[in-house]
Amino acid sequence: MGDKSHKMQNDNLSKTFLESLASKLFGTLVALIIAVVLGFAVLPFLVPYTPTKQVEKKVVPKMKAAKQETVAKVVPKAKEQIVYWEAPNLDTISDSALKYRITYGREIIAHTAKYLGPEGTVRKMSNGMNCQNCHLKAGTGVFANNYGSVASTYPKFRARSGAVEDIYKRVNDCFQRSLNGQPLDTSSLEMQAIKSYLVFLGTNVKKR
Ligand code: HEC
């Protein structure tokens, strides 16, 4: 009998012990969960964290404004500085004799071989190339070896000959070297036409 009551007492003891252990564990678990939840709630206030949207609101407009300011300052200046040469229009020539001569000059630059090539109708004195093969658009193309500044820079000193050369000499230089031909007579209609055309192209270019 004594044994039995002893065992019962033992059972009761272990039962209350387990119960209290379980409730303690449960309490700890709840505390832990609360701590974690609170932690997440409080964290943003502790760390200096700036959400992306706020950055976009604050920084992006500033950057856009700065960029616009730069563009407004730089682009007009750049446009002012870069003014490409444009060939004058032959239709603006009122003197008909002069217009004829200048037009003939352009024709020879564009179709040199037809007049002065191996089968040239005027004279057979060059290799069949046209001036326009190297001086594009009859010498009026931008960045195409144009004649825009010929009138304003010749006569000029050239290192190749070691002398001051006029337009005739420079034209004949290309006839002899580039077109592997002979020089054109300075007083010929063709040379006069070429010179008039080159001078006309330089109408709006200041003398240097
Ligand atoms: C094979 C190519 C070639 C052909 C064809 C050619 N030239 Fe040239 N020409 C040049 C080169 C290259 C220059 C030098 C460009 C430079 O100095 O920047 C030049 C320069 C010139 C210049 C001086 C331009 C300047 O601004 O100083 C004149 C004028 C000229 N050529 C006229 C002619 C004439 C007229 C013809 C046709 C009869 C002709 N060229 C055919 C290549 C050619």
Residues whose N, C-alpha, C, O or C-beta is under 5 A from the ligand:
A	BS01	HEC	M129 N130 C131 N133 C134 N146 S149 V150 R170 V171 C174 F175 S178
